[in-house]
Amino acid sequence: MLKDKVVVVTGAGSGIGRAAAMMFAGDGAKVALIDRNEDAARAVSEEIGQAGGESLPLGCDVSKEAEVEKTIDAVIQEWGRIDGAFNNAGIELHSKSVPDLTADEWRKVIDVNLTGIFLCMKFEIAAMRGTGGGAIVNTASAGAIATQPNMAEYASSKAGILGLTRAGAAEFGETKVRVNAVLPGLILTPMTEDRLFSDPNFAAAVDPLLRRHSIGRFGKPADVAEAVRWLLSDHAGFINGVSLPVDGGFTAG
Ligand SMILES: NC(=O)c1ccc[n+]([C@@H]2O[C@H](COP(=O)([O-])OP(=O)(O)OC[C@H]3O[C@@H](n4cnc5c(N)ncnc54)[C@H](O)[C@@H]3O)[C@@H](O)[C@H]2O)c1
C-alpha cells in the first residue's frame, strides 16, 4: 500500500510506532524512525534492514521545536520529500486526580502529546506543500472521548489532537495534505503492559476494561498499524479530518 513512499513515524522505537514502521517498510516505503530513544530507533532500523527494507533512525524529542525542525530537514536531505507522517509519540503518567496533579506534570504530558504533534505537523505540512501533498495520521486515544477517572492530563492532550486534526483537514485539503487521527483502545505495548502487570491499582480495572472492548480482547500494535497504513495510502484519498476509533468497540458502548 505504501510502496516507494517516504513515511515519517514518531515514537518508532517501541509499541505501536515500531509495528507501524516495520509494516510500512515491509510495503516498500522508506521510513524515517523518529524517537527520543535513539538506540531504540536504531534497533528497529537494524531489524528493517535485515528484512530488506530501507529506514533512517533519528533521535528527536518531539516537544522541542528546534529538534523537530532539524529532524524533518534531515529526512528531506536524505529522500527529498515526505509523503506520509504517522505522528504517534506519546507518554502517560501514572494516574492522579486533578487536585493532586502538579502543573509541571500537566505541562509535561501536554508538551509531548499535543505540542509534539503540533510541531511535527508544522514542519511536515511545510515540506509536503512543497512537493505536491501528503497524508498525516495523528495518534489520539479512545480516552479522548471515553475517558476514565484520574487521567485528566492524558485525556485533555488526546482530545486536543482531535481538534488539531480537524483544523489541519479544514485548512490544508486544498493543498493536497490530508490529516486524520486514530483513537486506539487498550493496545498491549510496553506503555500499557507495564501498568497492567505491575501497578496494583490498575489491576482492579483490567476486567471491566476488557469487557468494554466488546470484541473480547485488548488490541495488538498491528491492529492500529493496519488502520494507519490505509489512512496514509492513496486508497484513503477522499478521507480527511476523521477520528477513527481502533478500539474493539470500546467507544461504542
Ligand atoms: N498502548 C495503548 O493502549 C494506547 C492507547 C491509546 C493511545 N495510545 C497512544 O499510542 C502512542 C504510542 O503508544 P505505545 O503504547 O506504543 O507506547 P510505547 O511507550 O510503547 O512507545 C512510545 C514511544 O514514543 C517515544 N517517545 C515518548 N516521548 C517522546 C518524545 N518526547 N519524543 C520522541 N519520542 C518519544 C518513546 O521513546 C517510545 O519509543 C502514544 O501516543 C499513546 O498515547 C496508546
Ligand as a Chemical Component Dictionary entry (heavy atoms), coordinates in Angstrom:
data_LIG
# 
_chem_comp.id                   LIG 
_chem_comp.type                 NON-POLYMER 
_chem_comp.pdbx_formal_charge   0 
_chem_comp.three_letter_code    LIG 
# 
loop_
_chem_comp_atom.comp_id 
_chem_comp_atom.atom_id 
_chem_comp_atom.alt_atom_id 
_chem_comp_atom.type_symbol 
_chem_comp_atom.charge 
_chem_comp_atom.model_Cartn_x 
_chem_comp_atom.model_Cartn_y 
_chem_comp_atom.model_Cartn_z 
_chem_comp_atom.pdbx_ordinal 
LIG N1  N1  N 0  -0.969 1.360  24.158 1  
LIG C1  C1  C 0  -2.207 1.815  24.289 2  
LIG O1  O1  O 0  -3.100 1.181  24.870 3  
LIG C2  C2  C 0  -2.572 3.151  23.707 4  
LIG C3  C3  C 0  -3.932 3.505  23.695 5  
LIG C4  C4  C 0  -4.299 4.734  23.158 6  
LIG C5  C5  C 0  -3.329 5.580  22.657 7  
LIG N2  N2  N 1  -2.029 5.218  22.697 8  
LIG C6  C6  C 0  -1.041 6.146  22.146 9  
LIG O2  O2  O 0  -0.271 5.489  21.176 10 
LIG C7  C7  C 0  1.013  6.088  21.094 11 
LIG C8  C8  C 0  2.087  5.006  21.185 12 
LIG O3  O3  O 0  1.922  4.344  22.428 13 
LIG P1  P1  P 0  2.604  2.920  22.744 14 
LIG O4  O4  O 0  1.635  2.185  23.577 15 
LIG O5  O5  O -1 3.161  2.318  21.510 16 
LIG O6  O6  O 0  3.773  3.418  23.728 17 
LIG P2  P2  P 0  5.292  2.996  23.906 18 
LIG O7  O7  O 0  5.673  3.580  25.233 19 
LIG O8  O8  O 0  5.487  1.533  23.678 20 
LIG O9  O9  O 0  6.047  3.783  22.738 21 
LIG C9  C9  C 0  6.097  5.176  22.725 22 
LIG C10 C10 C 0  7.384  5.610  22.017 23 
LIG O10 O10 O 0  7.365  7.044  21.961 24 
LIG C11 C11 C 0  8.660  7.517  22.307 25 
LIG N3  N3  N 0  8.537  8.869  22.858 26 
LIG C12 C12 C 0  7.977  9.238  24.039 27 
LIG N4  N4  N 0  8.104  10.568 24.210 28 
LIG C13 C13 C 0  8.756  11.047 23.127 29 
LIG C14 C14 C 0  9.194  12.340 22.742 30 
LIG N5  N5  N 0  9.015  13.395 23.522 31 
LIG N6  N6  N 0  9.803  12.484 21.550 32 
LIG C15 C15 C 0  10.019 11.406 20.744 33 
LIG N7  N7  N 0  9.657  10.157 21.075 34 
LIG C16 C16 C 0  9.026  9.977  22.254 35 
LIG C17 C17 C 0  9.161  6.536  23.345 36 
LIG O11 O11 O 0  10.597 6.591  23.445 37 
LIG C18 C18 C 0  8.660  5.209  22.787 38 
LIG O12 O12 O 0  9.592  4.622  21.907 39 
LIG C19 C19 C 0  1.051  7.124  22.228 40 
LIG O13 O13 O 0  0.750  8.382  21.693 41 
LIG C20 C20 C 0  -0.047 6.657  23.155 42 
LIG O14 O14 O 0  -0.585 7.712  23.932 43 
LIG C21 C21 C 0  -1.616 4.011  23.208 44 
# 
loop_
_chem_comp_bond.comp_id 
_chem_comp_bond.atom_id_1 
_chem_comp_bond.atom_id_2 
_chem_comp_bond.value_order 
_chem_comp_bond.pdbx_ordinal 
LIG N1  C1  SING 1  
LIG C1  O1  DOUB 2  
LIG C1  C2  SING 3  
LIG C2  C3  SING 4  
LIG C2  C21 DOUB 5  
LIG C3  C4  DOUB 6  
LIG C4  C5  SING 7  
LIG C5  N2  DOUB 8  
LIG N2  C6  SING 9  
LIG N2  C21 SING 10 
LIG C6  O2  SING 11 
LIG C6  C20 SING 12 
LIG O2  C7  SING 13 
LIG C7  C8  SING 14 
LIG C7  C19 SING 15 
LIG C8  O3  SING 16 
LIG O3  P1  SING 17 
LIG P1  O4  DOUB 18 
LIG P1  O5  SING 19 
LIG P1  O6  SING 20 
LIG O6  P2  SING 21 
LIG P2  O7  DOUB 22 
LIG P2  O8  SING 23 
LIG P2  O9  SING 24 
LIG O9  C9  SING 25 
LIG C9  C10 SING 26 
LIG C10 O10 SING 27 
LIG C10 C18 SING 28 
LIG O10 C11 SING 29 
LIG C11 N3  SING 30 
LIG C11 C17 SING 31 
LIG N3  C12 SING 32 
LIG N3  C16 SING 33 
LIG C12 N4  DOUB 34 
LIG N4  C13 SING 35 
LIG C13 C14 SING 36 
LIG C13 C16 DOUB 37 
LIG C14 N5  SING 38 
LIG C14 N6  DOUB 39 
LIG N6  C15 SING 40 
LIG C15 N7  DOUB 41 
LIG N7  C16 SING 42 
LIG C17 O11 SING 43 
LIG C17 C18 SING 44 
LIG C18 O12 SING 45 
LIG C19 O13 SING 46 
LIG C19 C20 SING 47 
LIG C20 O14 SING 48 
# 
